[in-house]
Amino acid sequence: EAPPRLVAAREEGVQYSLADRGDELFILTNADDAIDFKIVTTPLAAPERKNWRDLIPYRPGIYIIDLDLYAGHLVRLERANALPSIVIRDLATREEHAIAFDEAAYSLDTMGSYEFDTTNLRFAYSSMTTPSEVYDYDMAKRTRVLRKRQEIPSGHIAADYVTTRIMAKAQDGAEVPVSILYRRGLKLDGTAPLLLYGYGSYGMAMPASFNANRLSLVDRGFVYAIAHIRGGQEMGRKWFDQGKVLNKKNSFTDFIDVTRFLVDQGYAAKGRVAAMGGSAGGLLMGGIANMAPQDYRVIVAQV
């Protein structure tokens, strides 16, 4: 029944969201030009912005996506170089650790909790080879228990496939992350067909998550790849800014440069490359169709 209280007045360009822990607030914000976000704390009794103190400072290129707050732990989901991570901070000792994964590219999401005073964290994991899995993770003991795995009715053996992530150099020197899927045993000798997917808009990061539809192509010898081009936010806010408005051309040239890099590295045969993008990715397809039609055998322009 307490009346609402103002934490910080609306300010153009400043975003913040908060969680509470007793008499203290934990705030995720882009204030003070922290374009990839930082985490600050402030007393509940005096939450005004002048009292905000950095707990997890701003680190350029490391984008903090979300935070979960528990009685003894702070959990943050962040992304760097197109790869997400879950980082856990013990609030008593200030010690931090990240949950480790074996694959080179994957998708992660924290799932919150109905309990505040718990050491249990639930998260979801998948990769382009591994169907979606849900785990309970003990933040104190650093152990995990598999609770659920997505079933593929036709059957699926993850070990039959390879997922990897490489960096392709763009024409201006930027390094563009690329997530790649192919069937184990495929010779990367420059003869395989390639389907390259891209989006690169609105700061949306394309996850290297599982999709059974791709396996039909991969089982027939295709290489499937996602180009994490500028216009998305895989490499932080600057990656987004460098692919929008007057910089939008970078989205198109990044995709073309990734295409040529994959051909040069033997992942695909020249003349056997298909490109696909939908919605804002359809705009991307229009750009590459006009700028480099000779690089693509097929262009699927969805929307």
C-alpha positions, 0 to 999 in steps of 0.5 A: 500500500506504499505510494509510488516513489520516483527513482529518476525523472525521465531524461531523453536518451537515458534508459534504466530498469531496477531491482531491489534488495532490501534497502538497496536498489540495483539499476541497469542503465545507459546513463553517463554515456554507458552505451553498452550499459552498466549496473549501479547501486543506490540507497532505497531511501535516497534513490536519486541519480546523484547517488548512483554508484557504479557496481559493474562499470561500463565496458565498451563492446560488452553489452549487458542485456539483463540482470537478475537479483537474488539474496546473495547473488547478482546475475547478468546476461551480457554479450561480447563478440556476438557470444552471450554469457551468464556472469554470477557475482557473489554479493558477499565476497564480490567474486565473479564467475561465468558459466562455461560451455563447450561449443564455439557458438550458442544462444543463452537466456536466463529464466528468472525465479519465483524465489529471491532467497535461493542459490538456484538459477534457471537458464536456457541453452541451445546452439545450431547443433544442440536443441534447446535445453533448460538447466538449474544451476547452483550458483554457490556449488557451481553445478548444473542439472538438466531439467528439459531437452527439446525433443526432435520427433525425427531424431537428432544426434548433435555429434553428427554436426559441427558449429563454429564461429569465425571473424570475417574482415570487412573492407574497412577493417572491421571484423564481422562475427559469423556463426557456421553449421555443417555436417561432420565429415564435410570437406571444406574444400570450396565445393559446398553450397552455402546458405548465408542468413543476415538481418542487421537492423534495429540493434537485434542480435541474431542468436546462434540457436537451434532450428531443425529446419536447417538440418534438411539442407545441412544433411544434403551437404550445405553449409549454413551460416549467420552473418552478424553484420553491423546494424545488429547489436552483437558487438555492442551499441556502436555495432548498431550505430555503424549500421543505421541511417547514413551508415546503413551501407555497412550492413550491405557491404559486411554481408558481401564481405562475409560471403567472399570471405567464406568462399575464400576460406573454402566454406563455399563454392563460388557460384553456389551461394544462396542468401536469405533475409526477411523483414529488415533482412529483406532490405538487406537482400535488396541491397546485395542484389543491387551491389553484388548480384554476381556473388549470389546464385539465389537470393531469398528476399522475405518481406 
